């Protein structure tokens, strides 16, 4: 597991921006599912960025479960704070798999079931699902992804949470997965 140490741990958007930059560096085409107002497009280091969402101001209006792109046309797919909102998690994961090129990469960031942000996540009525590291990894494997990295985002200033064993308590689960197999 790789650790991405965030320079300003108290600022949620900073670590998502750094994550977007690191994950998209060197990519040809990147799709951000659930892009909202495209806040993170400016941090994308790919040759081409496409943002989809069901509201606000996306490049393309589309649902995570029904992407209007041909198969195998993106090098990377990014879903930051999206998966907890979709009705059908498996369909959203399968659609990401479909639009990724062979060995393409999927980045998912979602609130952690066991994290310190637990109350906030359950209090948000738009969150239909809650994930742990293990649960999300299992769903990804079921949908033909292999786990490339579980990224530990060292968000907490509280020193004991920087101990590896306690990283399961982080606010967010962040996984980079690799498209596995074709069909």
C-alpha positions in Angstrom: 0.0 0.0 0.0 1.4 3.4 -1.0 1.0 6.4 1.2 0.2 9.8 -0.3 1.1 12.4 2.3 -1.1 15.4 1.8 0.4 18.8 2.5 -2.7 20.4 4.0 -4.6 17.5 5.7 -7.4 19.7 6.9 -8.4 20.7 3.4 -10.5 18.0 1.7 -10.2 19.5 -1.8 -6.4 19.8 -1.6 -5.9 16.1 -1.3 -8.4 15.3 -4.0 -6.6 17.7 -6.3 -3.2 16.1 -5.6 -4.7 12.7 -6.1 -6.2 13.7 -9.5 -2.8 15.1 -10.6 -0.8 12.1 -9.5 -3.3 9.5 -10.9 -3.7 11.2 -14.3 -0.1 12.1 -15.0 1.0 10.7 -18.3 -2.4 9.4 -19.4 -3.9 10.0 -22.8 -7.7 10.2 -22.1 -9.2 10.5 -18.6 -12.9 10.2 -17.7 -14.1 11.7 -14.5 -17.5 10.2 -13.5 -19.4 12.5 -11.2 -17.4 15.6 -12.1 -19.9 18.1 -10.7 -18.7 21.6 -11.5 -15.4 20.1 -12.8 -13.4 21.4 -9.9 -10.6 18.9 -10.5 -10.4 19.1 -14.3 -7.7 21.8 -13.9 -5.5 19.3 -11.9 -5.8 16.6 -14.6 -2.4 15.9 -16.2 -3.7 13.9 -19.1 -3.8 14.8 -22.7 -7.6 14.9 -22.7 -10.2 15.3 -19.8 -13.9 14.4 -20.1 -16.2 15.0 -17.2 -19.7 13.3 -16.9 -22.4 14.0 -14.3 -26.2 13.9 -14.0 -26.4 17.6 -13.0 -24.4 20.8 -12.8 -22.0 21.6 -15.6 -20.4 18.4 -17.0 -18.8 18.1 -20.4 -21.3 15.2 -21.0 -24.6 14.6 -19.2 -24.6 10.9 -18.3 -25.1 8.5 -15.4 -22.3 6.3 -14.0 -24.3 3.3 -14.9 -24.9 4.2 -18.6 -21.9 6.0 -20.1 -22.3 7.2 -23.7 -18.9 6.2 -24.9 -17.6 3.3 -27.0 -15.8 0.6 -25.2 -12.1 0.9 -24.6 -11.7 4.6 -25.2 -10.2 5.9 -21.9 -6.8 5.3 -20.2 -8.1 6.2 -16.8 -11.5 6.6 -15.0 -11.8 8.6 -11.8 -14.7 8.4 -9.4 -14.2 10.6 -6.4 -17.1 10.7 -3.9 -19.5 9.1 -6.4 -19.9 5.4 -5.8 -21.8 5.9 -2.5 -24.5 7.9 -4.4 -25.3 5.5 -7.3 -28.2 3.1 -7.2 -26.4 0.1 -8.7 -22.7 -0.1 -7.7 -22.0 -3.1 -9.8 -23.4 -1.5 -13.0 -21.3 1.6 -12.4 -18.1 -0.5 -11.9 -18.9 -2.6 -15.0 -19.4 0.6 -17.1 -16.0 1.9 -16.0 -14.5 -1.5 -17.0 -16.2 -1.3 -20.4 -14.9 2.2 -21.3 -11.4 1.6 -20.1 -8.7 0.4 -22.5 -7.0 -2.9 -21.8 -5.0 -2.6 -18.5 -6.7 0.8 -17.9 -6.8 2.2 -14.4 -9.8 3.1 -12.2 -9.5 5.3 -9.2 -12.2 5.2 -6.6 -12.4 7.5 -3.5 -15.4 7.0 -1.2 -16.1 7.5 2.5 -14.8 4.7 4.8 -17.4 2.7 6.7 -14.9 2.4 9.6 -13.5 5.9 9.4 -13.8 8.9 11.6 -16.2 10.5 9.1 -18.6 7.7 9.7 -21.4 9.7 11.3 -21.2 12.3 8.5 -21.5 9.6 5.9 -24.5 7.9 7.4 -26.2 11.3 8.1 -26.0 12.2 4.4 -29.2 10.8 3.0 -27.8 10.8 -0.5 -25.3 8.1 0.5 -26.9 4.8 -0.6 -23.9 2.7 0.1 -21.0 2.5 2.6 -17.7 0.9 1.9 -14.6 -0.5 3.7 -11.3 -1.3 2.1 -12.2 -4.9 2.0 -15.7 -4.5 0.7 -14.7 -2.2 -2.1 -11.8 -4.5 -3.1 -14.2 -7.5 -3.2 -16.7 -5.6 -5.5 -13.9 -4.5 -7.8 -12.5 -8.1 -8.1 -16.0 -9.4 -8.8 -16.3 -6.9 -11.7 -13.0 -8.0 -13.3 -10.6 -5.5 -11.8 -7.5 -6.3 -9.9 -6.4 -4.1 -7.1 -3.3 -2.1 -8.1 -3.0 0.0 -5.0 -4.8 0.8 -1.8 -3.7 4.4 -1.3 -3.4 5.5 2.3 -4.3 9.2 2.4 -2.7 10.5 5.6 -5.4 13.0 6.4 -5.4 13.0 10.1 -3.2 15.3 12.1 -3.7 12.9 15.1 -0.3 11.1 15.2 -1.4 7.6 16.1 -3.5 7.4 12.8 -0.2 7.6 10.9 0.6 4.1 12.2 0.0 1.6 9.4 -2.4 -0.7 11.4 -4.7 2.2 12.2 -5.0 3.4 8.6 -8.2 1.4 8.3 -9.8 4.2 10.4 -9.1 6.9 7.8 -12.0 9.1 6.6 -11.9 7.7 3.0 -11.2 4.5 1.2 -9.0 5.1 -1.9 -8.3 2.3 -4.4 -6.6 2.2 -7.7 -7.6 -0.8 -9.7 -6.4 -2.3 -13.0 -8.8 -3.5 -15.7 -8.3 -7.3 -15.8 -9.2 -9.4 -18.9 -11.2 -8.7 -22.0 -14.6 -9.8 -23.3 
